[in-house]
């Protein structure tokens, strides 16, 4: 790119900290760096014209894990690991709300429900039988029972008559949240350059030489917050996981209010602006959905439509208004990767589909690693 003297001087010279990725993690990392280093020059590079991964494309669940998800995690993680992960998600949500205010993110605590399919009686009985155990595990941290049993008052079909419910789960307006977070970052004198793809970087003479699709420059520290896209830049155990989502047109007298999980969280839906937002289905074809391509597939879109017709809105006419996809970062464990990769390179990635809950905490934790 043919850059002017002014552009080079004002935007790309004497950079102290370069953050790659302007999602929840990257923006929170920048805010915390600004608190620690008031005079530092901080630059954020974003590959998309909006955050490209999941931060502006998610379903807006302010959650920490459904009953079946927690029980599934307990099969592959110790009780201590599971509790620590849930605490991080809660503290991340608290930090997000404190940083921006409930009004600016559209936070509503309607509670969260888990549905169990009628033909999945084994999982239903197991989860209900283990509810007391999970409550006992989490009660010291929540100071109350986290889960309770609710009847199916929503007229859902083809599910078990009872639902798992937690009053601690909420929902946000993802667009409001990201605009508020971005505006706050900009107000702190932090630069964001969009549509800039980091293609390569090299650590030389105590500096990082970064090559992008438009220009090359140097920075003292580099912090990678690209989650599902991380493996394009660094050797780290993170796989992309595409999440497909759709939303209906407005529905008159919509009686559904809350966040809802189905099949261990592989399907999820909620009310928003008199509409139903529904996402998930990557468990139908894990390999195809292990991609960074923003697209929808007929297999999953048909399944989401079928769920609306057969289970969620069986007595209500509806039309699909829009569909999209986002890219999450997952791995063999739910624990995020927050670490120093070399003298001046750091990363905070692998949100495991819980970026809203844990992203603020990971961003702060990442900023605390550097000097």
N, C-alpha and C positions, 0 to 999 in steps of 0.2 A: 504494500500500500504506500502511496505517495504522501507521507506525513509531513506536516509543516514543523518548523522549529517550535511554534507555540504548542502544538499538539504533543510533541515529544517532551517538551519541558513541563507542561501542566499535567499531563495524564500519565506519562510512562517513564518519568525520571525519579530517582531517589525513592523507590518504593520499598517500604519496610516490610509489609505483609501483603502477599497476594493470596486471595481465597478463590479457589476454583469451585464454582457452583453457588447460585444465588437462591437456593431453597431455604427451608427452615433452619437447617444446620448451619449453612454458610452465613446467613444473615445474623443469626444469634452469635455465632463465633465472632463476626465483625463487631457487634455491639459490645461484647465482653472484652475484646481486644482494645476497643476505644476506651473503656473504663480503666483498663490496666495501663494503657499507653496513650494518654490524651493528645500528645503531639505527633504520634506516628502517622505516616502516610499509608493508608489502607486501600487496596484495590480489590474489587470483586469482578471476576470474569464469568460470564454466563453464556453457554453455548446457544441458547435459544433467545428469541426476542422476548419470551417470558420464561420463567424457570422450566427446564425441559423434562425433569423427572416426574415427580409425583406431588410436589408441594402445592401446585395450583390445580391439580387434576384429581386429588383424592376425594373420598366420600364425605369428609368432614366429621369423622367419628372421634370424639374425645374420650377414648376408651383405654383400658389397661389389660383386656383379655376376658373373653367369655368363660363360663364354667368349663365347657368342654376343651377349650384351648388351654386353660390352666392345667387341667387334668392330663392332657396330652403332653404338655411341657414337662410335667412331673415324671413322665416315663423316660425322658432323655436328659433331664437336668435334676440336680439335687434340690431339696426343699429350699435350702439357703439361696441357691442360684435363682430359683423361681421367685422367691420373695424379694430378692434384691432387684430383679428385673421389673417387677410390678412397682416397687418403690421408686425406681428411676422413672418409670412412665408417669406415675402420679406427681413426682416432683417436677418433671418436665412440663406437665399440664399446668401445674401451679405457677411455674415460672412464666409460661406463655401468657397466662391470664394476668399475672402481675405486671408483666412487661407492657402489655397492650390494653388491658381492661376488657371486661366481659362484653361491654357494649360495642367496642371496636372490632371484636371478632365474632359477634353474634352468638355468644355462648348461651345455650339453653340446656339445663340439666333435667331432661325429661325421663332419664333412666334408660337402661339398656336391657333388652330381652334376648333370650335364646330360644329358638324354635327347634323342635325335633320332628323329623319326618315320620309319618305314620308307619312306614315300612322299616324304620330304624329303631325298633323297640329296644334292642340290646344296648345301644348307646344311650338312649333315653333313660333306661332303668339304671345303668351304671352311673351316669352323671347325677341323677337324683339321689342315688344311694350314697354318693361321695360328697354331696353338698355340705354336710355337716363337717366333714374332714377339712375341706377347703376353707370353710368359715372359721374353723378353729385355728388354722394356719395363719389366716390373714387378720383375724380379729385384733391382735395386739397392735397392728399398724393402722387399722381403720377405726378402731374403738367401737365397732358394731359388726353385726353379721353382714357380710358383703352380698350374699346371695339369698334369695327366698323364692318360694313357689308362687306363681300367679296362674290364674285361669285364663283361657283363651277368650278374652273379651273383644278381640279385634275381628272375629268371624273369619279367621284364616282357615283354609281347608287343607286336608291331607297332612295334618300334623297331629302330634300327641295333644291331648286335651289340656295339659299343663305346660307352662313355660317357666324357664329360669329367669329371674329378674334381679337386677342390681340398681339401687337408687343412685349409685355413685357415678354412673356413666352419663356423658352429655354429648352435645353436638355443636358444631361451629359453622359459620359461613366462611368457607375456605377462601373465597375471593376477598372478602373484607379483611380476613386475617393477614393474607399475604400483602395486600396493598398497605395496610397499617404498618406491618413490619418493614416493608420496603421504604415507606415514607420516613419512618423513624431512623432507619440506617442512613438515608440520604441527609436527614437533618443533622446528623453527627459529623458531616463532612467526609463521609466515606463514598468513594466513587464506585459506580457499577457500570461496566461496559457489557452490553448485550450482543448476541450473535457472534461472540468470539470463542472459537474452539481451540483449546490447548492441544496441540498435536504432539509436542515433545518437550522434555525439559532435561537439563543436565546441571549437576552441581559442580561448579568450578570456582576456585579461589574464594571460598566462603560466600559465594553468591549462587543464585539459581538463574540459569539462562533458560528462558522460556520462549518457545517457538509457537506461534498461533497461526491461524489461517489468514490473518491480516498483517501481523507485525511480530517482531522479536523484541524482547526487552529483558531487563535484569531485575531481580528482587532479592531481598535479604532472606526472607522466609516464605515458604509456600505451604498452604494448608488446603488439602484436597477434600471437598465435601460433595462429591458427585454421586454418592450412593450406588444406584444400579448401574451407572456408567463407569464406576471406579476401575474396573479391570481393563478398560481401554488405556489407562494411564499408568497404573501401578500393579504389581504382582500381589494381589490380595484375594482372600477367599470370600468373594462376593459374586453372586450370580444375578443377572437381571431377571426380574419377574414382572411380566406385563399384567396389568389389571384393567379389565374392560368394564366400562360403566355406561349405563343409559339413564335417561330421565324422561318421565312422562310429561305430557301437556297438563296444565292445571285441571284438577278434578274437583267438582263441586261437592261440598259437604264431606271432605276427606276426614275420616275419623281416626286415622292412624297418626300417632304422635310418639316419637321415641326413636331409638336406634335398635336394630334387630340383626341378629346373627343366625346363620343356618349352616349346618354341616361343618362344625369346628371353625367357623369363620370364613370358609371358602366362598360363602355367599353372604351378602350384607345389604340391608336397605334401611331407608329412613324417610321421614317427611321433610320436605323443604319447599316453601312458597306454594303450598297447596298441590304439590306434586309428590310422586314417589321416585326417589333415586335408588337404583339397584345396581350392584356390581358383583364381580367375582367370576367363578367358573374356571379358573386356570387349572383346577384339579382334573378337569375333563381331558386336558392335553398339556401336561407339564412341559414337555420338550418344546412344543411350538411356542408356548408362552414364555420360554426362557430366551427373551429377545429384547433388544432396545428399539425395535421398530414400532412406531406409533400407528397401530392399525386395529381393526376389529375383524373377527372371524365369524363365519356363518354358524359354526358349531356352537360357540359360546353365546352369540347374540340370540340364536334360536332358543337356547336353554333359558336365558334370562327372560325372554318373552313368555316362555312356557310357565316359568315360576310365577310371573305376574298373573297369568290367566288361571292357573290351577290352584295357587296357594294364597297369594297376597291380595289380589283383587278379584276373587272368583265371581262376585255379584256386581261388579262395577265396570262399566265400559271405560276404556282408556285408549289413548294414542301415544305412541312413542314420539317425543319431540326431538331428541338429540342423543347421540352416543359418542363416546371418546375412549381413550385409553391413557394410562400413565405407567411409568416404569419404577418399580420398587427394587430394593436391593435385599437379597436373602442369602442365607448360608446354612451350614450344618447345625448352627446354634443360633439362638435368638439374640445373643449378646452382641451389641454393636462393637465395631472395631474402632477404637480411639487410641492411636499410638504414634510414636515418633518413628519414621521410616529411615531417616538418616540425620545428619547434623542439623539440616535446615528444612527438612521436608516432613510434614505431618499429615495424618488423615483422620477423618471422622466419618465412617461409612457403615453400611449394613444396618439399616433401621428395621428390617424384618417386617415391613408393612405397618409399622407403628410410628411413623415420622412425626405426626401431630403430637403424639404423647411424649415421645422421647427426644425429638429433634432439638428442642431448646436446651435440654440438659446436656446432650452430646456436644452442641455448639459451645456451650460454656466450658465443658470439660476439655474440649480440644484447645480452646484459647488458653486455658491454664497450663497447657504443656509447654508453651513456647516462652522464650525470654527476649 
